[in-house]
Amino acid sequence: MENKKEKEPVPETWQLRLYVAGETARSVAAISNLRKICEEYLAGHYHLEVIDVFKVPMLGIEDQVVAIPTLIKRQPQPERRIIGNLSNTEEVLASLDIKRGT
Amino acid sequence: MVIKKKTSVPVTLKKTLTGIKGFDEITFGGVPKGRSTLIVGGPGSGKTVFSMEFLVQGIRHWNEPGLFISFEETFVDLVENFGSMGYDLNKLSKEGKLIIDQIVIKSGDVRESGEYNLDGLFSRMEHYIVTNNVKRVVIDTIEALFSKIPSEVILRSELRRLFLWLKSKGVTALITAEPGQYMMTRHGIEEYVADCLIILDLRIFEQLMTRRLRIMKYRGSAHGTNEYPFIIDNTGFSVLPITSIGLEHKISSDFLSSGIQGMDELLGGKGFYRGSSIVISGMAGSGKSIFAASVCNTACEQGLKCLYLSSEESHDQVIRNMKSVGLDLEPWVKKDLLKFSASRPNSNGLESHLLTIYDLTESFKPDVVVFDPVTNLTTVGSINEVKSMLTRMMDYLKKNLITTVLTDLTSGGAVPEHTNVKISSLIDSWVVLAVAREKSKRKRELFIMKTRGIASSPNVYDFAITYRGIEIFKNDQMQEEKLVA
């Protein structure tokens, strides 16, 4: 209990998983849009996995991914999903629970 | 159905047999091969059963693995529901023949940012199709996507792509959808799948539930245009074609004796044609059952098999009553030549009653079927429904060269020349039994209303029910001392 309290100020790590399909323009855009946001707001505090549903279908099946691209924020809780090429930065920040300026 | 098989099916259109009882007949071979068929129906109309049976039969008969994408029911629910129909989905799924994939789309916490498509669904299906060599695909129900995918514009263009994609994979697919108020389906999906469209419908009429199937559209193929009743019971989904075989019955020129002394002579000397349909009509107590039992008895004596469907009396009651007029049916039961089936039609409904008859006929393979009395059916359906059911039954029996004997109860005061269930046009031979009052006693009379293809006697004859069964007298040679009734 003591330990936990001490560790709290340390920033959390964002566990992100992005599902794409092949190397389509939409997938490429989603990846670069997300990387940009992560570097700007979460530098050093995020872990991003990019998964191609046609190459690794089982992961998408387990995660019940239908729309592509789908970004899943696994940590911090609660889990959130955002679908699309992530072109709307405001929406992405809101669903990833990233507070600006912090 | 009047459509002829040979003339109307283009060679180019390949079909996939569904294996669903009756359905392959009315579509002349099943659903379009390598394409998608839309199954439209409200809740509880049988869409899921139809689709699942398509997959199970595909595995069973043609060894074609199936993929069932479920947006609503869980694997456990499906296994349980179909277990009651004798389908072991668990086993099929363990063998890798049937893939049941439930897709749960979380709609609550999903946000949109920019464009997307449904490649997640495509990749998923492709994975199963490739690894399990899937040939048949079901998506149940596609409507679920409309509530889960935020952009209807994207969804619609993706559905269009989905159907083209399924076609490119060479799989035969059934897509289920809900009916709409202004369009055939709630979201107008019929626009994307235009090859074959089937409507399932559930109706309640006079507290009886009837299920109907209709083929709305079948591009490039002939199909029956009627509404076909269907049932879902413990053997699955069965469509009952109103008349499945047109009028192309094989006919027999062999005869079946009536087993009644003097009767065959009235029928030109040899009796009824085998495979024909015979009605015995008359009031209560006029001797209809005895007449029918005589035909059975004679058939059994010749080693023919009889199925006696009784809707009034039990097996033992019939045996006992017939013994009193000299007809001992018991030995035939023991020799497995005679089989009784007693059931009141109201406990089942017409369609399941018909199916019971089909099943009994398939398993027992009778030469003669007696239905005594057929009049009781009117308690479960309207005259038209009964007529439709009887037409189908008689067609079916005729096709199998089975002689049918129906007894029809004429109510008191009714014209004896009317059958109660309005089936006179369907029958080949019609014998009317009447009771006339003459002084202090009742006199039994009999005449032949019609016999197709037999020069029958036009006269009215007296007859008696004696301890030797029915005896017909010519020219009033009543032998009163023999009478027991």
Contacts between the chains, C-beta under 8 A, distances in Angstrom:
chain1	res1	chain2	res2	distance
A	19	B	120	6.6
A	21	B	117	7.7
A	21	B	119	3.7
A	21	B	120	7.6
A	21	B	122	7.8
A	21	B	123	6.3
A	22	B	119	8.0
A	26	B	115	5.9
A	26	B	116	7.4
A	26	B	117	7.3
A	29	B	114	7.6
A	30	B	114	7.7
A	33	B	114	7.8
A	53	B	119	6.1
A	53	B	120	5.7
A	53	B	123	3.8
A	53	B	124	7.5
A	54	B	119	7.5
A	54	B	123	4.9
A	54	B	126	7.3
A	57	B	123	5.1
A	57	B	124	6.2
A	57	B	126	7.3
A	57	B	127	3.7
A	58	B	127	7.4
A	60	B	120	5.4
A	60	B	123	6.1
A	60	B	124	6.4
A	61	B	101	7.4
A	61	B	124	5.4
A	61	B	127	7.1
A	64	B	103	6.1
A	64	B	104	5.2
A	64	B	105	6.5
A	64	B	106	7.0
A	65	B	120	3.9
A	66	B	103	6.5
A	66	B	105	5.6
A	66	B	118	5.8
A	66	B	120	4.3
A	66	B	121	4.8
A	66	B	145	7.8
A	66	B	148	7.5
A	66	B	149	7.5
A	67	B	116	4.6
A	67	B	117	7.1
A	67	B	118	6.1
A	67	B	120	5.9
A	67	B	149	6.6
A	68	B	116	6.0
A	68	B	117	5.8
A	68	B	118	7.1
A	68	B	119	3.8
A	68	B	120	5.0
A	68	B	123	7.9
A	69	B	116	6.1
A	70	B	116	7.6
A	70	B	120	6.6
A	78	B	109	7.3
A	79	B	109	7.4
A	80	B	109	5.3
A	80	B	111	7.5
A	81	B	106	6.7
A	81	B	109	5.9
A	81	B	110	4.8
A	81	B	111	7.3
A	82	B	110	7.1
A	82	B	111	4.6
A	82	B	112	7.3
A	82	B	113	5.6
A	83	B	110	6.0
A	83	B	111	7.4
A	83	B	112	5.8
A	83	B	113	7.5
A	83	B	116	4.8
A	83	B	150	7.8
A	84	B	112	5.2
A	84	B	113	4.3
A	84	B	114	3.7
A	84	B	115	5.9
A	84	B	116	4.7
A	85	B	113	7.3
A	85	B	114	3.8
A	85	B	115	5.3
A	85	B	116	7.0
A	86	B	113	5.1
A	86	B	114	6.0
A	87	B	113	6.2
A	87	B	114	3.7
A	87	B	115	7.8
A	88	B	113	4.0
A	88	B	114	6.0
A	91	B	111	5.5
A	91	B	112	7.0
A	91	B	113	4.0
A	92	B	113	5.4
A	94	B	111	7.2
A	95	B	109	7.9
A	95	B	111	4.5
A	95	B	113	7.8
